[in-house]
Amino acid sequence: MFGNRVKIDDGLLMKAKKCSELAGYADVEEFVNHVLEKEITKILGSDDEQQSDAEVKKRLQGLGYIE
């Protein structure tokens, strides 16, 4: 990923490197990507959940329960 960079505090980066090694990740970038994906999914939900919500809303509209 060239061009995409995020600045991380040196102390936090050292902790992330240590965690990535202890957890068996190939490198700190793989660890950080995994942690970010988990947190983003927790906050936003997965695409499947969002799609399911849209499908439920469409069904409820079709049945006349909501506009």
PyMOL Python script that loads the backbone (N, CA, C, O; Angstrom):
from pymol import cmd

cmd.read_pdbstr("""\
ATOM      1  N   MET A   1       0.834  -1.181   0.000  1.00  0.00           N
ATOM      2  CA  MET A   1       0.000   0.000   0.000  1.00  0.00           C
ATOM      3  C   MET A   1       0.873   1.235   0.000  1.00  0.00           C
ATOM      4  O   MET A   1       1.244   1.731   1.064  1.00  0.00           O
ATOM      5  N   PHE A   2       1.194   1.722  -1.132  1.00  0.00           N
ATOM      6  CA  PHE A   2       1.998   2.920  -1.221  1.00  0.00           C
ATOM      7  C   PHE A   2       1.094   4.143  -1.175  1.00  0.00           C
ATOM      8  O   PHE A   2       0.024   4.156  -1.782  1.00  0.00           O
ATOM      9  N   GLY A   3       1.523   5.157  -0.462  1.00  0.00           N
ATOM     10  CA  GLY A   3       0.761   6.388  -0.417  1.00  0.00           C
ATOM     11  C   GLY A   3      -0.193   6.497   0.747  1.00  0.00           C
ATOM     12  O   GLY A   3      -0.575   7.609   1.114  1.00  0.00           O
ATOM     13  N   ASN A   4      -0.595   5.387   1.347  1.00  0.00           N
ATOM     14  CA  ASN A   4      -1.487   5.417   2.500  1.00  0.00           C
ATOM     15  C   ASN A   4      -0.653   5.290   3.760  1.00  0.00           C
ATOM     16  O   ASN A   4      -0.080   4.236   4.035  1.00  0.00           O
ATOM     17  N   ARG A   5      -0.591   6.354   4.509  1.00  0.00           N
ATOM     18  CA  ARG A   5       0.223   6.353   5.720  1.00  0.00           C
ATOM     19  C   ARG A   5      -0.553   6.980   6.857  1.00  0.00           C
ATOM     20  O   ARG A   5      -1.303   7.936   6.659  1.00  0.00           O
ATOM     21  N   VAL A   6      -0.373   6.441   8.039  1.00  0.00           N
ATOM     22  CA  VAL A   6      -0.970   6.977   9.256  1.00  0.00           C
ATOM     23  C   VAL A   6       0.148   7.150  10.263  1.00  0.00           C
ATOM     24  O   VAL A   6       0.963   6.247  10.448  1.00  0.00           O
ATOM     25  N   LYS A   7       0.194   8.296  10.913  1.00  0.00           N
ATOM     26  CA  LYS A   7       1.216   8.529  11.933  1.00  0.00           C
ATOM     27  C   LYS A   7       0.736   7.934  13.250  1.00  0.00           C
ATOM     28  O   LYS A   7      -0.403   8.148  13.666  1.00  0.00           O
ATOM     29  N   ILE A   8       1.619   7.187  13.895  1.00  0.00           N
ATOM     30  CA  ILE A   8       1.314   6.544  15.169  1.00  0.00           C
ATOM     31  C   ILE A   8       2.390   6.951  16.161  1.00  0.00           C
ATOM     32  O   ILE A   8       3.575   6.981  15.829  1.00  0.00           O
ATOM     33  N   ASP A   9       1.976   7.260  17.363  1.00  0.00           N
ATOM     34  CA  ASP A   9       2.902   7.604  18.433  1.00  0.00           C
ATOM     35  C   ASP A   9       3.949   6.498  18.570  1.00  0.00           C
ATOM     36  O   ASP A   9       3.619   5.317  18.457  1.00  0.00           O
ATOM     37  N   ASP A  10       5.210   6.874  18.812  1.00  0.00           N
ATOM     38  CA  ASP A  10       6.301   5.896  18.901  1.00  0.00           C
ATOM     39  C   ASP A  10       6.044   4.823  19.957  1.00  0.00           C
ATOM     40  O   ASP A  10       6.301   3.643  19.720  1.00  0.00           O
ATOM     41  N   GLY A  11       5.540   5.226  21.112  1.00  0.00           N
ATOM     42  CA  GLY A  11       5.261   4.264  22.176  1.00  0.00           C
ATOM     43  C   GLY A  11       4.184   3.269  21.778  1.00  0.00           C
ATOM     44  O   GLY A  11       4.289   2.078  22.071  1.00  0.00           O
ATOM     45  N   LEU A  12       3.149   3.762  21.108  1.00  0.00           N
ATOM     46  CA  LEU A  12       2.066   2.893  20.657  1.00  0.00           C
ATOM     47  C   LEU A  12       2.556   1.937  19.578  1.00  0.00           C
ATOM     48  O   LEU A  12       2.170   0.769  19.552  1.00  0.00           O
ATOM     49  N   LEU A  13       3.397   2.434  18.698  1.00  0.00           N
ATOM     50  CA  LEU A  13       3.957   1.588  17.645  1.00  0.00           C
ATOM     51  C   LEU A  13       4.800   0.463  18.241  1.00  0.00           C
ATOM     52  O   LEU A  13       4.725  -0.677  17.781  1.00  0.00           O
ATOM     53  N   MET A  14       5.592   0.770  19.250  1.00  0.00           N
ATOM     54  CA  MET A  14       6.411  -0.265  19.901  1.00  0.00           C
ATOM     55  C   MET A  14       5.522  -1.335  20.538  1.00  0.00           C
ATOM     56  O   MET A  14       5.824  -2.525  20.452  1.00  0.00           O
ATOM     57  N   LYS A  15       4.421  -0.910  21.180  1.00  0.00           N
ATOM     58  CA  LYS A  15       3.479  -1.870  21.775  1.00  0.00           C
ATOM     59  C   LYS A  15       2.826  -2.717  20.692  1.00  0.00           C
ATOM     60  O   LYS A  15       2.650  -3.923  20.866  1.00  0.00           O
ATOM     61  N   ALA A  16       2.464  -2.089  19.570  1.00  0.00           N
ATOM     62  CA  ALA A  16       1.850  -2.818  18.466  1.00  0.00           C
ATOM     63  C   ALA A  16       2.825  -3.838  17.884  1.00  0.00           C
ATOM     64  O   ALA A  16       2.430  -4.956  17.553  1.00  0.00           O
ATOM     65  N   LYS A  17       4.096  -3.458  17.759  1.00  0.00           N
ATOM     66  CA  LYS A  17       5.112  -4.397  17.257  1.00  0.00           C
ATOM     67  C   LYS A  17       5.250  -5.587  18.196  1.00  0.00           C
ATOM     68  O   LYS A  17       5.326  -6.731  17.747  1.00  0.00           O
ATOM     69  N   LYS A  18       5.281  -5.320  19.495  1.00  0.00           N
ATOM     70  CA  LYS A  18       5.406  -6.391  20.474  1.00  0.00           C
ATOM     71  C   LYS A  18       4.196  -7.319  20.410  1.00  0.00           C
ATOM     72  O   LYS A  18       4.345  -8.541  20.418  1.00  0.00           O
ATOM     73  N   CYS A  19       3.012  -6.743  20.347  1.00  0.00           N
ATOM     74  CA  CYS A  19       1.788  -7.552  20.265  1.00  0.00           C
ATOM     75  C   CYS A  19       1.765  -8.382  18.988  1.00  0.00           C
ATOM     76  O   CYS A  19       1.377  -9.551  19.011  1.00  0.00           O
ATOM     77  N   SER A  20       2.180  -7.780  17.872  1.00  0.00           N
ATOM     78  CA  SER A  20       2.161  -8.513  16.609  1.00  0.00           C
ATOM     79  C   SER A  20       3.109  -9.709  16.651  1.00  0.00           C
ATOM     80  O   SER A  20       2.798 -10.768  16.108  1.00  0.00           O
ATOM     81  N   GLU A  21       4.254  -9.543  17.287  1.00  0.00           N
ATOM     82  CA  GLU A  21       5.203 -10.647  17.414  1.00  0.00           C
ATOM     83  C   GLU A  21       4.642 -11.739  18.319  1.00  0.00           C
ATOM     84  O   GLU A  21       4.698 -12.921  17.982  1.00  0.00           O
ATOM     85  N   LEU A  22       4.099 -11.337  19.475  1.00  0.00           N
ATOM     86  CA  LEU A  22       3.552 -12.313  20.425  1.00  0.00           C
ATOM     87  C   LEU A  22       2.370 -13.080  19.855  1.00  0.00           C
ATOM     88  O   LEU A  22       2.193 -14.263  20.143  1.00  0.00           O
ATOM     89  N   ALA A  23       1.558 -12.403  19.043  1.00  0.00           N
ATOM     90  CA  ALA A  23       0.369 -13.032  18.481  1.00  0.00           C
ATOM     91  C   ALA A  23       0.667 -13.821  17.209  1.00  0.00           C
ATOM     92  O   ALA A  23      -0.202 -14.531  16.703  1.00  0.00           O
ATOM     93  N   GLY A  24       1.895 -13.701  16.685  1.00  0.00           N
ATOM     94  CA  GLY A  24       2.284 -14.487  15.520  1.00  0.00           C
ATOM     95  C   GLY A  24       1.948 -13.863  14.176  1.00  0.00           C
ATOM     96  O   GLY A  24       1.897 -14.572  13.171  1.00  0.00           O
ATOM     97  N   TYR A  25       1.718 -12.559  14.131  1.00  0.00           N
ATOM     98  CA  TYR A  25       1.469 -11.898  12.859  1.00  0.00           C
ATOM     99  C   TYR A  25       2.787 -11.790  12.090  1.00  0.00           C
ATOM    100  O   TYR A  25       3.865 -11.785  12.684  1.00  0.00           O
ATOM    101  N   ALA A  26       2.684 -11.704  10.771  1.00  0.00           N
ATOM    102  CA  ALA A  26       3.877 -11.606   9.931  1.00  0.00           C
ATOM    103  C   ALA A  26       4.633 -10.303  10.194  1.00  0.00           C
ATOM    104  O   ALA A  26       5.863 -10.283  10.194  1.00  0.00           O
ATOM    105  N   ASP A  27       3.899  -9.233  10.415  1.00  0.00           N
ATOM    106  CA  ASP A  27       4.508  -7.934  10.702  1.00  0.00           C
ATOM    107  C   ASP A  27       3.492  -7.038  11.392  1.00  0.00           C
ATOM    108  O   ASP A  27       2.324  -7.400  11.534  1.00  0.00           O
ATOM    109  N   VAL A  28       3.940  -5.878  11.816  1.00  0.00           N
ATOM    110  CA  VAL A  28       3.063  -4.966  12.550  1.00  0.00           C
ATOM    111  C   VAL A  28       1.930  -4.449  11.660  1.00  0.00           C
ATOM    112  O   VAL A  28       0.831  -4.196  12.152  1.00  0.00           O
ATOM    113  N   GLU A  29       2.180  -4.289  10.367  1.00  0.00           N
ATOM    114  CA  GLU A  29       1.142  -3.811   9.453  1.00  0.00           C
ATOM    115  C   GLU A  29      -0.033  -4.792   9.395  1.00  0.00           C
ATOM    116  O   GLU A  29      -1.193  -4.380   9.404  1.00  0.00           O
ATOM    117  N   GLU A  30       0.274  -6.081   9.337  1.00  0.00           N
ATOM    118  CA  GLU A  30      -0.787  -7.098   9.318  1.00  0.00           C
ATOM    119  C   GLU A  30      -1.603  -7.040  10.616  1.00  0.00           C
ATOM    120  O   GLU A  30      -2.830  -7.138  10.591  1.00  0.00           O
ATOM    121  N   PHE A  31      -0.915  -6.882  11.734  1.00  0.00           N
ATOM    122  CA  PHE A  31      -1.582  -6.782  13.036  1.00  0.00           C
ATOM    123  C   PHE A  31      -2.490  -5.555  13.096  1.00  0.00           C
ATOM    124  O   PHE A  31      -3.647  -5.659  13.504  1.00  0.00           O
ATOM    125  N   VAL A  32      -1.978  -4.408  12.696  1.00  0.00           N
ATOM    126  CA  VAL A  32      -2.752  -3.167  12.749  1.00  0.00           C
ATOM    127  C   VAL A  32      -3.957  -3.253  11.825  1.00  0.00           C
ATOM    128  O   VAL A  32      -5.049  -2.828  12.203  1.00  0.00           O
ATOM    129  N   ASN A  33      -3.786  -3.790  10.628  1.00  0.00           N
ATOM    130  CA  ASN A  33      -4.916  -3.962   9.711  1.00  0.00           C
ATOM    131  C   ASN A  33      -6.000  -4.834  10.329  1.00  0.00           C
ATOM    132  O   ASN A  33      -7.185  -4.517  10.234  1.00  0.00           O
ATOM    133  N   HIS A  34      -5.599  -5.926  10.960  1.00  0.00           N
ATOM    134  CA  HIS A  34      -6.560  -6.835  11.572  1.00  0.00           C
ATOM    135  C   HIS A  34      -7.319  -6.159  12.712  1.00  0.00           C
ATOM    136  O   HIS A  34      -8.539  -6.288  12.817  1.00  0.00           O
ATOM    137  N   VAL A  35      -6.594  -5.442  13.556  1.00  0.00           N
ATOM    138  CA  VAL A  35      -7.227  -4.750  14.681  1.00  0.00           C
ATOM    139  C   VAL A  35      -8.198  -3.681  14.174  1.00  0.00           C
ATOM    140  O   VAL A  35      -9.302  -3.551  14.701  1.00  0.00           O
ATOM    141  N   LEU A  36      -7.800  -2.928  13.170  1.00  0.00           N
ATOM    142  CA  LEU A  36      -8.672  -1.900  12.605  1.00  0.00           C
ATOM    143  C   LEU A  36      -9.922  -2.509  11.979  1.00  0.00           C
ATOM    144  O   LEU A  36     -11.023  -1.990  12.165  1.00  0.00           O
ATOM    145  N   GLU A  37      -9.763  -3.605  11.238  1.00  0.00           N
ATOM    146  CA  GLU A  37     -10.917  -4.271  10.635  1.00  0.00           C
ATOM    147  C   GLU A  37     -11.907  -4.722  11.703  1.00  0.00           C
ATOM    148  O   GLU A  37     -13.116  -4.552  11.542  1.00  0.00           O
ATOM    149  N   LYS A  38     -11.398  -5.298  12.798  1.00  0.00           N
ATOM    150  CA  LYS A  38     -12.275  -5.751  13.879  1.00  0.00           C
ATOM    151  C   LYS A  38     -13.029  -4.585  14.502  1.00  0.00           C
ATOM    152  O   LYS A  38     -14.236  -4.684  14.726  1.00  0.00           O
ATOM    153  N   GLU A  39     -12.347  -3.491  14.783  1.00  0.00           N
ATOM    154  CA  GLU A  39     -12.988  -2.334  15.407  1.00  0.00           C
ATOM    155  C   GLU A  39     -13.995  -1.670  14.474  1.00  0.00           C
ATOM    156  O   GLU A  39     -15.074  -1.267  14.908  1.00  0.00           O
ATOM    157  N   ILE A  40     -13.650  -1.557  13.209  1.00  0.00           N
ATOM    158  CA  ILE A  40     -14.563  -0.947  12.244  1.00  0.00           C
ATOM    159  C   ILE A  40     -15.818  -1.791  12.100  1.00  0.00           C
ATOM    160  O   ILE A  40     -16.922  -1.250  12.043  1.00  0.00           O
ATOM    161  N   THR A  41     -15.665  -3.102  12.042  1.00  0.00           N
ATOM    162  CA  THR A  41     -16.825  -3.989  11.956  1.00  0.00           C
ATOM    163  C   THR A  41     -17.675  -3.889  13.210  1.00  0.00           C
ATOM    164  O   THR A  41     -18.903  -3.931  13.137  1.00  0.00           O
ATOM    165  N   LYS A  42     -17.023  -3.758  14.367  1.00  0.00           N
ATOM    166  CA  LYS A  42     -17.772  -3.641  15.619  1.00  0.00           C
ATOM    167  C   LYS A  42     -18.588  -2.348  15.632  1.00  0.00           C
ATOM    168  O   LYS A  42     -19.719  -2.335  16.117  1.00  0.00           O
ATOM    169  N   ILE A  43     -18.030  -1.278  15.109  1.00  0.00           N
ATOM    170  CA  ILE A  43     -18.710   0.017  15.133  1.00  0.00           C
ATOM    171  C   ILE A  43     -19.751   0.126  14.017  1.00  0.00           C
ATOM    172  O   ILE A  43     -20.887   0.529  14.268  1.00  0.00           O
ATOM    173  N   LEU A  44     -19.376  -0.227  12.805  1.00  0.00           N
ATOM    174  CA  LEU A  44     -20.259  -0.059  11.653  1.00  0.00           C
ATOM    175  C   LEU A  44     -21.099  -1.291  11.347  1.00  0.00           C
ATOM    176  O   LEU A  44     -22.124  -1.194  10.672  1.00  0.00           O
ATOM    177  N   GLY A  45     -20.677  -2.431  11.833  1.00  0.00           N
ATOM    178  CA  GLY A  45     -21.333  -3.678  11.473  1.00  0.00           C
ATOM    179  C   GLY A  45     -20.759  -4.179  10.163  1.00  0.00           C
ATOM    180  O   GLY A  45     -20.102  -3.440   9.430  1.00  0.00           O
ATOM    181  N   SER A  46     -21.012  -5.424   9.886  1.00  0.00           N
ATOM    182  CA  SER A  46     -20.496  -5.998   8.643  1.00  0.00           C
ATOM    183  C   SER A  46     -21.406  -5.618   7.487  1.00  0.00           C
ATOM    184  O   SER A  46     -22.531  -5.166   7.700  1.00  0.00           O
ATOM    185  N   ASP A  47     -20.927  -5.798   6.276  1.00  0.00           N
ATOM    186  CA  ASP A  47     -21.732  -5.521   5.087  1.00  0.00           C
ATOM    187  C   ASP A  47     -22.974  -6.404   5.076  1.00  0.00           C
ATOM    188  O   ASP A  47     -24.038  -5.975   4.629  1.00  0.00           O
ATOM    189  N   ASP A  48     -22.843  -7.635   5.565  1.00  0.00           N
ATOM    190  CA  ASP A  48     -23.974  -8.551   5.618  1.00  0.00           C
ATOM    191  C   ASP A  48     -25.074  -8.000   6.523  1.00  0.00           C
ATOM    192  O   ASP A  48     -26.253  -8.063   6.175  1.00  0.00           O
ATOM    193  N   GLU A  49     -24.694  -7.462   7.678  1.00  0.00           N
ATOM    194  CA  GLU A  49     -25.675  -6.891   8.595  1.00  0.00           C
ATOM    195  C   GLU A  49     -26.365  -5.702   7.971  1.00  0.00           C
ATOM    196  O   GLU A  49     -27.583  -5.566   8.088  1.00  0.00           O
ATOM    197  N   GLN A  50     -25.613  -4.831   7.305  1.00  0.00           N
ATOM    198  CA  GLN A  50     -26.198  -3.654   6.681  1.00  0.00           C
ATOM    199  C   GLN A  50     -27.131  -4.059   5.560  1.00  0.00           C
ATOM    200  O   GLN A  50     -28.190  -3.456   5.386  1.00  0.00           O
ATOM    201  N   GLN A  51     -26.755  -5.065   4.802  1.00  0.00           N
ATOM    202  CA  GLN A  51     -27.593  -5.540   3.716  1.00  0.00           C
ATOM    203  C   GLN A  51     -28.854  -6.169   4.288  1.00  0.00           C
ATOM    204  O   GLN A  51     -29.939  -5.963   3.745  1.00  0.00           O
ATOM    205  N   SER A  52     -28.739  -6.919   5.356  1.00  0.00           N
ATOM    206  CA  SER A  52     -29.896  -7.543   5.973  1.00  0.00           C
ATOM    207  C   SER A  52     -30.868  -6.493   6.483  1.00  0.00           C
ATOM    208  O   SER A  52     -32.078  -6.652   6.326  1.00  0.00           O
ATOM    209  N   ASP A  53     -30.364  -5.417   7.092  1.00  0.00           N
ATOM    210  CA  ASP A  53     -31.221  -4.345   7.571  1.00  0.00           C
ATOM    211  C   ASP A  53     -31.993  -3.724   6.410  1.00  0.00           C
ATOM    212  O   ASP A  53     -33.183  -3.434   6.532  1.00  0.00           O
ATOM    213  N   ALA A  54     -31.315  -3.523   5.295  1.00  0.00           N
ATOM    214  CA  ALA A  54     -31.964  -2.940   4.126  1.00  0.00           C
ATOM    215  C   ALA A  54     -33.044  -3.875   3.593  1.00  0.00           C
ATOM    216  O   ALA A  54     -34.114  -3.425   3.186  1.00  0.00           O
ATOM    217  N   GLU A  55     -32.765  -5.169   3.596  1.00  0.00           N
ATOM    218  CA  GLU A  55     -33.746  -6.134   3.121  1.00  0.00           C
ATOM    219  C   GLU A  55     -34.973  -6.166   4.032  1.00  0.00           C
ATOM    220  O   GLU A  55     -36.104  -6.234   3.551  1.00  0.00           O
ATOM    221  N   VAL A  56     -34.751  -6.116   5.338  1.00  0.00           N
ATOM    222  CA  VAL A  56     -35.861  -6.113   6.297  1.00  0.00           C
ATOM    223  C   VAL A  56     -36.704  -4.861   6.106  1.00  0.00           C
ATOM    224  O   VAL A  56     -37.933  -4.931   6.103  1.00  0.00           O
ATOM    225  N   LYS A  57     -36.045  -3.710   5.947  1.00  0.00           N
ATOM    226  CA  LYS A  57     -36.770  -2.458   5.743  1.00  0.00           C
ATOM    227  C   LYS A  57     -37.614  -2.533   4.475  1.00  0.00           C
ATOM    228  O   LYS A  57     -38.760  -2.085   4.460  1.00  0.00           O
ATOM    229  N   LYS A  58     -37.050  -3.098   3.420  1.00  0.00           N
ATOM    230  CA  LYS A  58     -37.773  -3.217   2.153  1.00  0.00           C
ATOM    231  C   LYS A  58     -38.994  -4.124   2.315  1.00  0.00           C
ATOM    232  O   LYS A  58     -40.062  -3.831   1.777  1.00  0.00           O
ATOM    233  N   ARG A  59     -38.843  -5.201   3.040  1.00  0.00           N
ATOM    234  CA  ARG A  59     -39.974  -6.101   3.288  1.00  0.00           C
ATOM    235  C   ARG A  59     -41.067  -5.429   4.099  1.00  0.00           C
ATOM    236  O   ARG A  59     -42.252  -5.564   3.797  1.00  0.00           O
ATOM    237  N   LEU A  60     -40.656  -4.701   5.135  1.00  0.00           N
ATOM    238  CA  LEU A  60     -41.641  -4.000   5.977  1.00  0.00           C
ATOM    239  C   LEU A  60     -42.375  -2.927   5.174  1.00  0.00           C
ATOM    240  O   LEU A  60     -43.570  -2.709   5.377  1.00  0.00           O
ATOM    241  N   GLN A  61     -41.670  -2.264   4.270  1.00  0.00           N
ATOM    242  CA  GLN A  61     -42.318  -1.279   3.406  1.00  0.00           C
ATOM    243  C   GLN A  61     -43.314  -1.975   2.480  1.00  0.00           C
ATOM    244  O   GLN A  61     -44.419  -1.480   2.258  1.00  0.00           O
ATOM    245  N   GLY A  62     -42.917  -3.111   1.950  1.00  0.00           N
ATOM    246  CA  GLY A  62     -43.794  -3.869   1.060  1.00  0.00           C
ATOM    247  C   GLY A  62     -45.056  -4.344   1.769  1.00  0.00           C
ATOM    248  O   GLY A  62     -46.115  -4.441   1.149  1.00  0.00           O
ATOM    249  N   LEU A  63     -44.954  -4.637   3.044  1.00  0.00           N
ATOM    250  CA  LEU A  63     -46.111  -5.082   3.820  1.00  0.00           C
ATOM    251  C   LEU A  63     -46.933  -3.910   4.339  1.00  0.00           C
ATOM    252  O   LEU A  63     -48.022  -4.105   4.880  1.00  0.00           O
ATOM    253  N   GLY A  64     -46.421  -2.699   4.179  1.00  0.00           N
ATOM    254  CA  GLY A  64     -47.158  -1.523   4.599  1.00  0.00           C
ATOM    255  C   GLY A  64     -46.941  -1.127   6.045  1.00  0.00           C
ATOM    256  O   GLY A  64     -47.639  -0.246   6.546  1.00  0.00           O
ATOM    257  N   TYR A  65     -46.008  -1.740   6.719  1.00  0.00           N
ATOM    258  CA  TYR A  65     -45.740  -1.413   8.119  1.00  0.00           C
ATOM    259  C   TYR A  65     -44.984  -0.092   8.263  1.00  0.00           C
ATOM    260  O   TYR A  65     -45.171   0.626   9.245  1.00  0.00           O
ATOM    261  N   ILE A  66     -44.141   0.225   7.298  1.00  0.00           N
ATOM    262  CA  ILE A  66     -43.411   1.493   7.322  1.00  0.00           C
ATOM    263  C   ILE A  66     -43.465   2.107   5.938  1.00  0.00           C
ATOM    264  O   ILE A  66     -43.698   1.417   4.945  1.00  0.00           O
ATOM    265  N   GLU A  67     -43.249   3.412   5.882  1.00  0.00           N
ATOM    266  CA  GLU A  67     -43.274   4.106   4.593  1.00  0.00           C
ATOM    267  C   GLU A  67     -41.893   4.287   4.044  1.00  0.00           C
ATOM    268  O   GLU A  67     -41.727   4.854   2.964  1.00  0.00           O
TER     269      GLU A  67
END
""", "prot")
cmd.dss("prot")
cmd.show_as("cartoon", "prot")
cmd.util.cbc("prot")
cmd.orient("prot")
